[in-house]
Amino acid sequence: MFEQYGANITAQNVLDPVEDETGHYSARLKNVLDHRRLGNAVSKGKKYICSRNGQRKLRQSTAGWMFQVEYTDGRKDWMQLKDLKETNTVEIAEYVTARGIDDEVAFSGGKFRMR
């Protein structure tokens, strides 16, 4: 029993990323539960901007999107898309595709394309 407990603790420490040099561990993202589109999110009608040479260019903005996430330690929190996009790109891409919101401006760039 003690060996199994020790193996579980070792596995948890390997899987949970170290936050800083002090050895503090942070819980990993388990699920994306919900989302909110705030008033400052760029609308689909403003998906493109004109560049200096007159060509249409895809606007890139993650502003106005919040996601409720659940961590492996059971905590739940609301986080901004800008804070999730680098570390949890796949999870966010799968979530927005499953919810049918992948055509929104914030997810139209290459980083979130699942198709």
ABEGO torsion letter per residue (X at the ends): XAAAAAAAAAAAAAABBBABAAGBBBBBBABBABBBBBAABBBAAAABBBBAAGBBBBBBBABGBBBBBBBAAGBBBBBBAAAAAAAAAAAAAAAAAAAGAAABAAAABAAABAX
